[in-house]
Structure formats: structure tokens, C-alpha cells
Amino acid sequence: MFLPLGFAALFGLIMLLLFSAFRILREYERGVVFQLGRFWQVKGPGLILLIPGVQQMVRVDLRTVVHDVPPQDVITRDNVSVKVNAVLYFRVLDAQKAIIQVEDYFAATSQLAQTTLRAVLGKHELDELLAERERLNLDIRQVLDAQTDAWGIKVANVEIKHVDLNESMIRAIARQAEAERERRAKVIHAEGELQASEKLMQAAEMLGRQSGAMQLRYMQTLGSIAGDKSSTIVFPLPLELFKGMMDKT
């Protein structure tokens, strides 16, 4: 009576060990296998067989992780305090390094992204932070990628999402933009006046060289005045008009 129960228990234990020896890894997963506490090899994807009690496996996801970096207080090079947050895209390239070289690669990458964001942006002025985001994204990504390479992590991209300013700074930027628009308008107006004066000078020189041209221009002016509805017209009669006739006589 006791033998069948013993055999049943033994059979159940064997089946349990066999069941625990098999692992199935998806296409985007890898298994870092340790044998008696020492690294053995990286396996997967597919069906994996482990020796129960001797080998242990840690799953690693190789897909790209999208991590929202919390808002960071940044003081720019021109002493402006802003809050900046970003989005970080990274993935595991080397599963062995990601498990052995760092305790928690996700937490380590997240903390490193926060400190790097403050360090890199703090070297630039506010105008650069607002106008040159693509270059700053590239700088942050290169710094992060170089430091996470030892962990088997590849930083694919970094995107600055928001740059939050306080109300006083927003008003100051608005005043600066308005002053810049006024300056450009004055410059354009001054350039127009300069071009007009140059054209008038050229016209005056041409009319001065040709007396007939001066007389023709004067007659055209009289014609435009005559078209006015006013009843009385008083106009000067310059002697230059008769200079040509006086010279002929």
C-alpha cells in the first residue's frame, strides 16, 4: 500500500522537475543563464532546457524602452531657472552586460538621463535651449550612449519635450521679441528712405544736366495741379524755364 504512494510521489516530483526545467523565450527575449552562480551563456529565443537546482535564468527584454524623464530644474549659463523634461529611447544590446554589470539597468539609465540632462543644458544659454533643441538632443544622446555602453545599453534617441518658464521670464521674452520687431521695422524703414534719397539724387542730377527735361517735368506738374478742383492756383514761375529761350536770343 505504501509503495504505490511512494512511487506516485516520486513520479510527481520528477514531473515537477521536468516541468520546471523547460522555459520558452519569445523572439524579443533572451535568457542569461547562471550555473551554480557563475555566468554560463545567453540563450534564446525558443525552447530552453535548464538543469533544475543547478542552473538559473534571468529574462531580458530586448525591445526599445520609451522612458519619460521627470521634469528637471535646470539653471542655464545665463542664470535662468527653467524646468525641462524629455523622452528617452533605449534598448538592451548585450543581455550579459545588462544583468552582470549593473544591478538594475532601467533605474540606472533613468537616473543617468536626469543628471545628464541637467549637466548638458546647464552649459547653454536660454536662447540656445529654445531655438537649438535638435543639437542639444544630439549632445545629450551622445553623452548618455557613451556612459551606458558599459552596461550593454544603446541610447537610440533623446527628445526634449517641454521647457517651462516662470511668468516673469515669459513677459521678458515677449518684450524682447517686440523690441526686436520694432528694431527690424526701423531698419527696413531707414533702408527704404536711403534708397528713395539715392533715387531722388540721381533724378535731380539728371534733370540738372538736361534743361529740357526740367521744363517737361515742370509742365507735367502744372498739368497735375490743373486737374485739381480748387478755383485758384498760384504757382511760381522759375527763370530756368526761359534760360533756353534767352540763350537762343
C-alpha positions as CSV (number, residue, x, y, z in Angstrom):
1,M,0.0,0.0,0.0
2,F,2.8,2.4,0.8
3,L,4.9,1.6,-2.3
4,P,2.3,2.9,-4.8
5,L,2.1,6.1,-2.8
6,G,5.9,6.4,-2.7
7,F,6.1,5.8,-6.4
8,A,3.3,8.4,-7.1
9,A,5.1,11.0,-5.0
10,L,8.4,10.3,-6.8
11,F,6.8,10.4,-10.1
12,G,5.1,13.7,-9.3
13,L,8.4,15.1,-8.1
14,I,10.1,14.0,-11.3
15,M,7.4,15.6,-13.4
16,L,7.6,18.8,-11.4
17,L,11.4,19.0,-12.0
18,L,11.0,18.3,-15.7
19,F,8.3,20.9,-16.0
20,S,10.5,23.5,-14.2
21,A,13.4,22.6,-16.5
22,F,11.7,24.0,-19.6
23,R,11.5,27.7,-20.5
24,I,10.0,29.4,-23.6
25,L,11.5,32.7,-24.6
26,R,9.8,35.0,-27.1
27,E,11.6,36.4,-30.2
28,Y,12.4,39.7,-28.3
29,E,13.6,37.9,-25.1
30,R,17.0,36.5,-24.1
31,G,17.8,34.3,-21.1
32,V,21.0,35.0,-19.1
33,V,21.8,31.6,-17.6
34,F,23.9,31.1,-14.5
35,Q,25.2,27.7,-13.5
36,L,26.0,27.3,-9.8
37,G,26.1,31.1,-9.5
38,R,28.5,31.6,-12.4
39,F,27.6,33.0,-15.7
40,W,27.2,30.2,-18.3
41,Q,25.7,31.6,-21.5
42,V,22.9,33.7,-23.1
43,K,20.1,31.6,-24.6
44,G,17.0,32.2,-26.7
45,P,14.7,32.7,-28.3
46,G,12.7,29.5,-28.3
47,L,12.6,26.5,-26.0
48,I,15.3,26.4,-23.3
49,L,16.2,23.5,-21.1
50,L,17.7,24.1,-17.7
51,I,19.1,21.8,-15.1
52,P,16.9,22.2,-12.0
53,G,18.7,23.3,-8.9
54,V,21.9,23.8,-10.9
55,Q,21.0,26.5,-13.5
56,Q,19.0,29.7,-13.1
57,M,17.9,32.1,-15.8
58,V,17.2,35.8,-15.9
59,R,14.9,37.1,-18.7
60,V,15.9,40.2,-20.6
61,D,13.6,42.2,-22.9
62,L,15.4,43.5,-26.0
63,R,12.7,45.8,-27.2
64,T,13.1,49.6,-27.2
65,V,12.0,51.2,-24.0
66,V,10.3,54.6,-24.0
67,H,11.1,56.4,-20.8
68,D,9.6,59.8,-19.8
69,V,12.4,61.6,-17.9
70,P,10.8,63.6,-15.0
71,P,11.0,67.4,-15.1
72,Q,14.4,68.7,-14.0
73,D,15.3,72.0,-12.5
74,V,18.0,73.5,-14.8
75,I,19.9,76.7,-14.4
76,T,21.2,77.9,-17.8
77,R,24.5,79.6,-18.4
78,D,22.9,83.0,-18.3
79,N,21.4,82.2,-14.8
80,V,17.8,81.5,-15.9
81,S,15.9,78.8,-13.9
82,V,13.7,76.5,-16.1
83,K,12.1,73.1,-15.8
84,V,12.9,70.7,-18.6
85,N,11.6,67.2,-19.2
86,A,12.5,64.8,-22.0
87,V,11.7,61.4,-23.6
88,L,14.4,58.7,-23.7
89,Y,14.5,55.8,-26.1
90,F,16.9,53.0,-25.3
91,R,17.3,49.2,-25.6
92,V,19.4,46.3,-24.4
93,L,22.1,45.3,-26.9
94,D,24.1,43.0,-24.6
95,A,22.0,41.0,-22.2
96,Q,25.0,39.6,-20.3
97,K,26.3,43.1,-19.5
98,A,22.8,44.4,-18.6
99,I,22.4,41.8,-15.9
100,I,26.0,41.4,-14.7
101,Q,27.5,44.9,-14.9
102,V,24.6,46.8,-13.2
103,E,22.1,45.9,-10.6
104,D,19.0,47.5,-12.3
105,Y,19.8,48.8,-15.8
106,F,16.5,50.6,-16.2
107,A,16.8,52.5,-12.9
108,A,20.5,53.3,-13.6
109,T,19.7,54.6,-17.2
110,S,16.9,56.7,-15.8
111,Q,19.0,58.3,-13.1
112,L,21.8,58.9,-15.5
113,A,19.5,60.6,-18.0
114,Q,18.3,63.0,-15.3
115,T,21.8,64.1,-14.3
116,T,23.0,64.3,-17.9
117,L,20.0,66.5,-18.8
118,R,20.9,69.0,-16.1
119,A,24.6,68.9,-16.8
120,V,24.4,69.4,-20.6
121,L,21.6,72.0,-20.7
122,G,23.3,74.0,-17.9
123,K,26.2,74.7,-20.3
124,H,23.9,76.6,-22.7
125,E,22.0,79.9,-22.6
126,L,18.2,80.1,-22.7
127,D,18.1,81.2,-26.3
128,E,20.0,78.1,-27.4
129,L,17.7,75.9,-25.3
130,L,14.7,77.3,-27.0
131,A,16.0,77.5,-30.6
132,E,18.5,74.7,-30.9
133,R,16.8,71.7,-29.5
134,E,17.9,69.3,-32.2
135,R,21.6,70.0,-31.4
136,L,21.0,69.7,-27.7
137,N,19.2,66.4,-28.2
138,L,22.2,65.0,-30.1
139,D,24.6,66.2,-27.4
140,I,22.6,64.5,-24.6
141,R,22.2,61.3,-26.6
142,Q,26.0,61.1,-27.3
143,V,26.9,61.6,-23.6
144,L,24.3,59.0,-22.4
145,D,25.2,56.5,-25.1
146,A,28.9,56.7,-24.2
147,Q,28.2,56.1,-20.5
148,T,25.7,53.3,-20.9
149,D,27.8,51.3,-23.4
150,A,29.5,49.5,-20.4
151,W,26.0,48.3,-19.3
152,G,25.1,46.9,-22.8
153,I,22.6,49.7,-23.3
154,K,22.1,51.5,-26.6
155,V,20.5,55.0,-26.3
156,A,18.7,55.5,-29.7
157,N,17.3,59.0,-29.2
158,V,16.6,61.8,-26.7
159,E,13.9,64.4,-27.3
160,I,13.4,67.5,-25.1
161,K,9.6,67.8,-24.6
162,H,8.9,70.9,-22.6
163,V,10.8,73.9,-21.4
164,D,8.7,75.6,-18.6
165,L,9.5,79.2,-17.8
166,N,8.0,81.4,-15.0
167,E,5.6,84.2,-15.8
168,S,8.2,87.0,-15.4
169,M,10.6,85.3,-17.8
170,I,7.8,84.8,-20.4
171,R,6.9,88.5,-20.2
172,A,10.6,89.5,-20.5
173,I,10.9,87.3,-23.6
174,A,7.7,88.9,-25.1
175,R,9.2,92.4,-24.5
176,Q,12.4,91.3,-26.1
177,A,10.6,89.9,-29.2
178,E,8.5,93.1,-29.5
179,A,11.7,95.2,-29.3
180,E,13.3,93.1,-31.9
181,R,10.3,93.5,-34.3
182,E,10.4,97.3,-33.8
183,R,14.2,97.3,-34.5
184,R,13.7,95.4,-37.7
185,A,10.8,97.7,-38.8
186,K,13.0,100.8,-38.2
187,V,15.9,99.3,-40.1
188,I,13.6,98.4,-43.0
189,H,12.1,102.0,-43.0
190,A,15.6,103.5,-42.8
191,E,16.8,101.4,-45.7
192,G,13.7,102.5,-47.7
193,E,14.5,106.1,-47.0
194,L,18.1,105.7,-48.1
195,Q,17.1,104.1,-51.4
196,A,14.5,106.8,-52.0
197,S,17.0,109.6,-51.3
198,E,19.5,107.9,-53.7
199,K,16.9,107.7,-56.4
200,L,15.9,111.4,-55.9
201,M,19.6,112.4,-56.0
202,Q,20.0,110.6,-59.3
203,A,16.8,112.2,-60.7
204,A,18.0,115.7,-59.6
205,E,21.4,115.2,-61.2
206,M,19.7,114.1,-64.5
207,L,17.2,117.0,-64.5
208,G,20.1,119.4,-63.8
209,R,22.1,118.2,-66.8
210,Q,19.1,118.5,-69.2
211,S,17.2,121.8,-69.1
212,G,14.6,120.4,-71.4
213,A,13.9,117.6,-69.0
214,M,13.4,120.1,-66.2
215,Q,10.9,122.1,-68.3
216,L,9.0,118.9,-69.3
217,R,8.8,117.9,-65.6
218,Y,7.6,121.3,-64.6
219,M,4.8,121.2,-67.3
220,Q,3.7,117.8,-66.1
221,T,3.5,119.1,-62.6
222,L,1.3,122.0,-63.8
223,G,-0.9,119.6,-65.6
224,S,-1.5,117.6,-62.4
225,I,-2.2,120.7,-60.5
226,A,-4.7,121.9,-63.1
227,G,-6.7,118.7,-62.6
228,D,-7.5,119.8,-59.1
229,K,-10.9,121.2,-58.3
230,S,-9.7,124.3,-56.5
231,S,-10.7,127.6,-58.1
232,T,-7.4,129.5,-57.6
233,I,-4.0,128.2,-58.4
234,V,-0.9,130.1,-57.5
235,F,2.4,128.7,-58.8
236,P,6.0,130.1,-59.1
237,L,7.5,130.6,-62.5
238,P,11.2,129.7,-62.3
239,L,13.5,131.6,-64.6
240,E,15.3,128.3,-65.5
241,L,12.3,127.7,-67.9
242,F,13.3,130.6,-70.0
243,K,17.0,130.0,-69.8
244,G,17.0,128.0,-73.0
245,M,15.0,130.6,-74.9
246,M,17.2,133.5,-73.6
247,D,20.3,131.7,-74.7
248,K,18.9,131.4,-78.2
249,T,18.0,135.1,-78.5
